[in-house]
Amino acid sequence: MSDNTLIISIGDMDDDFTDVIEAWESGKAATPLNRLRFESISGFMSYLTPKRWELVTTLRNHEHVSIKKLSEILKRDYKNTHTDVKAMQEIGLIERDENELIYVPWDDLDIKMNLKRAA
């Protein structure tokens, strides 16, 4: 897995702690863990809606652009595009560069879903 991968976990938090402990024990704890975690699949899907997913994938293909330009590319209302960009920035899927243009900083997303049985 590349260093420029965002790991999105859905489900039990125990796996995240296991990864942190393994990184600590291997001496890699100084390396930041690029992680995003959702408690449930419904939480994940309510946050990363199909329109937001389209926004992220389109932005990944167009690199650094303004929100206005992105809304034109997507053929969407500026206000709705701005709202979705802000939401994706809050969770770290999108960032702004020094010129305030938006971009996706990740090469890959690794989405992990926990299917453990309830105790």
N, C-alpha and C positions, 0 to 999 in steps of 0.2 A: 504494500500500500504506500502511495507517495506521501510525502510530508504535507502536501497541499490537498489533503482529503479531509472533508468534514464528515465526522461519524455522527449519524443521527440514530439515537436509541429510542425504541418505543417499548415501554413496559417496565419491568422490575429494575430498580436502581442498583441491586446487588452486583450485577455485571459491571456497572460503571466503577464501583468501588474495587472490584477485583482487578480491573485494568489499571487503576491508579496504584494499587499496591504492587502489582507486577512491575510497573514503570519505576516505582520507588526502589524496589529490590534490585532491579537491573541497573540502577544508576542513571536512568533516563528521566528522572523526575523533574529535572530542570527544563526539559523540553515541554512546551505547552501542549496540552491535549485539546485538539480541536473537536469539541463535542457539543451536541445539542440533544436534549432529552425531553421526551414527551411521556406522560404517565400512561396514555392509552392511545390506541389507534384512532379513536374518535377525536381526541384532542389534536393529534397530528393532522388528521384530515380536515378538521374545522379550521386549523391555522393555515395549512398549506393547501388551499383550495385549487381546483383546476385552473382558474384564472391566474392565481399567484404562481403556480407551477409554470404556466405558459410564459409569464413575465420573466421568471428566473431563467428559463431555458433560452428565451429570445435574447435576453440581456447577455447571457454567456456567449452567444454567437455574435453579438454586435459590440462587445467590449464596453469601453468608457463612453457613455452618452448622457445627455441631460434627460430629465424626466419628461420634458416636452417632446423630445425626439423619440423617446421610448413609447410614449402614448401615441405618437403618429405611426410608428412602426406596427404597434399592436392594433391600431385603429380603435382605440379606447378613449374614453373621456379622460381629460387631464386629472381632474379631481380624484377619480377612482384609481387611476394609475399611481398618483401621489400617495394615496392612502395605502395601497398595497406595497409600494416601495418602502414606505415608513415602517410597515409591519415586518417586512423581510429584513430591513436594516436592524430592527430591534432584536431579532433573534440571530443575526450574524450571517444570513445568507447573501446579503448585498452590503457593499461598503461604498463610501465616497472617497474619491482621490483628492489630491491637493487643489484641483480645479473645481471641486464640488460635483464632478461627474460621477455617475453611479456605475458600478461594475460588480461582477461576481468574482470573488477572490479564490474560489475553489476550482480545482481541476476535476475533482470527483466528489460524489456524495456516496457514502457507504451507509445504507439504511439497514439497521438491525432490529428485528422484532422478536421479543421474548415470548416464547410459546410454553413456558413452564406451567406445569399443573399447579392448581391451587392446593394448599396444604390441608 
